Amino acid sequence: MGPSSTPGFSDDSIRQMLLDARRMALRWCRSVADAEDVAQEAVMRLIAVKETPVNIPAWLFVVTRRLCNRIRLRDLARRSAEDEYDPGVRRSDPAIELCLDVETILSRLGTRDRRLMLRVIAGEVSSAIAIEFGCRVRDVGQMVSRVRRKARLLRSR
């Protein structure tokens, strides 16, 4: 065993594992530099494990793949964060989009259905809606269900 070799692994076997891990990482990483970093990390983890795995190539494959996925996910999160805080990109407010969507659907409903949905949106109780529409309280739920079904159909168009 030479001065730079690791217990349990010869220098040649470490070189071969690095080459194998790098070859695997090149398939999954977007850059050569990332692939080399992943290969080195995977081999370092292999050397550091307390018990040497029975099937070293399979172990190296799994660890290399996981490390590549971590890099990919980290890059996606970074890009997403950069896009989120990019002052040049103007984003619409989801609440405003929802209001516009609801207004569009309400405008397509009939007068009676529109009145009913506006009462429901305002939070009126069934008893007050029943009085206004001249029906029984137990019928209000059915009416609201029908109007919601119509609204869903209008929204999908």
N, C-alpha and C positions, 0 to 999 in steps of 0.2 A: 504494500500500500504506500503510495507516494505521499509527499507532504500536503498536496492539495486534494487528495481523494477523501471521500466521505465513507464512514463505516457502513458496510453493506452494499455499497455501489462503487464500481470502478470508474475512473475518469472516462473511459470509452463508453460505458453504459450510460453515464450521465449525458455525454455528448449526443448519443443516439436518442435518448429520451427527449432532449431539448429539440433535436431535429424533428422527431415525431410530433411533439406537442406544437412546434411552430407550424408544421405542415397542416395539422388539424386546425389551428387557430387562423391560419390564412383563409380557410374556407368561410369562417364566420365573422372575422373582424374586417372593418372597413379600411384599415391601414396596416402597412407592414410593421410600423412601430408598435401599434397596439398588439398585433400578433406576437411580436417578440416579447413584449411585456407579459402577455398572458402565458406564453410558453415558459418563461423564466419563473413566473409565480407558480405555475402548476408543478414544475419540477422541484422547486423549493418546498412546496407543500408535501410532495411525495417523499422527499428526503427527511422532512420533519415529522412524518407520522410515526407513532410509536411502534405499530406493527406493520410490516411491509405487506401490502395487499397481495393476494394470491394471483390475481390477474392484473398485472401492472399496466398493460396497454389499455384495458377496459377502464381501469381507474383513471388513468391519464386522460382518456377520451372524455369521461364524464366531468372531471374537474375542469378541463380545458373548455368544454362547452359551457359550463356554468359561469366561468370567468368571462367568457366572451359575451354571454347574455347580460352579465352585470355591467360590462362596459357599454353595451348597446343601450340598456335601460338608463344608465347614467347620462349618456349623451342625449337621449330623447328628453329626459327631464331637464337637462341644461338648456337644450334648444327651446323647449316649451317655456321655460322660465324667461329666457331671453326674448322670445316672441311676446310673452305676456307684458313685459315691461318696455317694449319698444315704443318710444314716444311717437314714431312716425306712423304706426298702425292705429287706425281708428276702429274701435269696436262698438258694436251696437249693444244697448242695454237689453238683457233678456226680458226684463219686466215690461219694457216698452214694446218689444216684439210680441209678447203675450197679450198685451192690451190691444194692439192692432189686430191680432188674430181673433180675439174675442169680439171686437167691434165688427170685423168683417163677417163673422158667423152670425152675430145678432142682426146685422143688416139684411141677411138673406132669409131670416126666419119671418114667419107671418106676424101680424100685429099682436095677436093674442099670445103666441108662443114667446115673442120678444118681451112682452110685459111680464109674463111668468118668470122667464129667466132673469130679468132685471130684479125682480123681487127676491129670487133665490140668491142672486149674487149679493144683494144688499143685506142678506142675512135675516129676512123676515121669517117668522115662524109659520108653520103650516096652518094654524088656526086663522091668522090674519089673511093669508093667501086664500083660504077657503071662503072667507067672508067676501073678499074682493071679487072672486070669480064665481060666487054663487054655487058652490059645491060643498060636499062633505069633506071634513078634514082627512079622512082616510083615502079620498080620491086624489089629493094633492100629490102624493108620492107617485102615483101612476102617471099623472100629467107631466110631472117633472121628468120621469124616466123616458116618456115618449119624446119630449122636447130634446133631451140630451141625446137620444138616439138619432133624431133628425140632425142635430148639430154635428154629431160625429160624421154622419154621411156628408153633410155640407163641407166639413173640414177636409175630408179625403178627396174631394173633387178638385 
